[in-house]
Each structure stands twice: as structure tokens, then as C-alpha cells.
Amino acid sequence: MNPNIGKAIVGGFVGTVLLTLMMRFVAPVMTGQKMDVPGKLGDMTGGGPIGGMVIHFLTGSIVFALVYAFLFFRFLPGAPWQKGLLSGVIFWLGLETVTLPMIGGGFFGAQMGGTESAVAALVAHLVYGAALGVIAGGPAAKQA
């Protein structure tokens, strides 16, 4: 059983917008510093800020949404919003243990603000996951 793929992609896009807004406006208040993962992605790939934002949105809107739809939705417990929250935690762990070290942020953001930035990123990923789960909803209706 999978959720509706179109709804999952819309949920991923809305979640990415919310996560990005939190990184830009909420995280600096929480951490005292700017969180610019798309900027770091752009620097790493040579695509600049626009290229980094494109990668960021494609990852959140398409890649993570499809991972949720085809894997996490199927195996995680709970209602869709709960599956979304758990997915957000899993995506956050990937960010903190794989992506940030690759882009120079250190393990759990040690080079980008440490605990405060890790907590801010967790909150942002919980918002992302909740939006993804709520919008993706339940399984797609069976075609007759």
C-alpha cells in the first residue's frame, strides 16, 4: 500500500518550503546564526546559491517524497502524520550524520553551530515530515 504519489510530491514540496522558511527565519533566532544548507550545497556542487536551492527542492520535493511514499509509508507505524514525523526524524539523522559532514558542517553540525543547529534542524525536519504525511494522506484509492 502506497500513498498517492502526486500528493506525496506536493507534500514534499510544501514541507520543503516550510523547512526552508524555518532555516531562513526561525533557526537564526534559535541558534544565533544563519543555516544555509542550500548555499553549502551550491558551493559544494559549483552551482551557486540557485543551483543549491534547486538541489535542495528536488531532494525534498521528489527524492524524499518518493522514499516516504514507497518505503517509509509502507513500513513505519501510525497514521500518515505520524509516519511523516518519523520520516522527518530519519531524514534529519541522514542530514546530521551524512550530508553535513560531506558539506563541511561536521557531524551533527559541529562546525555549523553544534547542538543548537542540530535541534533547529530537527524541528524543521519534523515540520517537513508532518506536512509530507498530512498532505500525502492515506493509501491511493484502488482502481477498478
N, C-alpha and C positions, 0 to 999 in steps of 0.2 A: 504494500500500500504506500503510495506516494502522494504528497500534496500536489495541487495544481502547479505545474512548472511556471506558467505565466505569473500566477500570484506570488510564487516564491521569488521570482526575479524582481517583481515590483516591490515585494517586502525587503529584498536585499538592497534595492536602490533607496527606498525610504530609510531603511536602517543606516545605510552608508551616509546619507545626507545628515541624519541626526547625529551619528558618531562624529562626522566631520565638524559639524557645528559645535559639538561638545569639546572637541580638540582645540578648536579656534577660540571659543569664548568661555567655556566653563573650566577646562583644565588649567589655563593660566591663573585663574583665581584660586584654584585648589593647590597648585604647585608653585606659583610664583614665576613660572617660566613657560615659554611657548612650546607646544607639542606640534611638530610639523613632520609627521611621518610621510605625507605625500612629497614634501620638499626633499626629504632624505632619499626617498625612492627615486625622485627625479635626478638628484645628484649622483646616485649610485648607477643609474642607467644611462646618464648623459642626456636625458630627455628634458631636463629643466623642470621648473615648477608645474608647467602644464602637462608634460609627459608623466610626471609623478602623480598628479591628480587623476589623469586618465587611468593609470595602472591601479591606483587606489580604488577608483569607482568600478573598474572592470572586475577587480578582485572581490569587492564587497557585493556588487550587484549580480554578477554572473557566477564566478567560481564558488564563493562561499554559499550563495543561494542554492546552487546545484548540489554542493556537498550536503547541505541541510536536507534538500528535497530527496535525494537518492540514498543517503546514508543515515544521517542523524535522525530524521523524521521516523525512519523505519525502526531504529534500534533504541532510541532514548525514551525513557518513560515519561508519562504525564500527558497533559493537554498540550495543544500546539504552542501556547505561550510558554509553558514550562520547558518544552523541548527547545524552544527558541532561546530561553535563558541559559539552559545547559550548553547549547551550541555556542552562545556568546562566551561562556567560560572557556570552552575548548579552543575557540578561535583566539581568545585573549592569551591563553597559555602558549599557543603557537607563536603569537606576536612576541611575547616576552622571552621565549626560550630559543626561537629560531630567527625570526625576522629582525628584531632589534640588534642582536649580536652581529648579524650579517651587514646591517647598515651603519654600524659603528655606535649603536646605543648601549651596548653591553647587555649582559644577562639581567633580565628583569629591569631594564632601563637604568642600570647602574651609572652609565655615562650621560643619561638624559634626565636626571632628577631623582633617581632611586625610588624609594618606597612611595613617595607622593605621586610620582608619574605613573607607577605601576597601578596604584589604586585608582587614579583618574582614568587610566586606560581600561581597567576592569569595569568601572561604572559605565563608560562609553560603550564597551562591548556588550554589557548587559542590556543597555538601551537598544543597541543594534539587534541583538538576539530576540528581545521581546517584540520589536517591530516586525522582524522577519517571521517569527512564529505566529503572531496575531494575524498578519496580512496573508501569509501562506495558508493559514487555516487548516482544516481537516483534509482528509484524502480527496482526491479528484473523484467526481461522480463517474460511475461506470457507464460506458456507452452500451446501448442495447443493440 
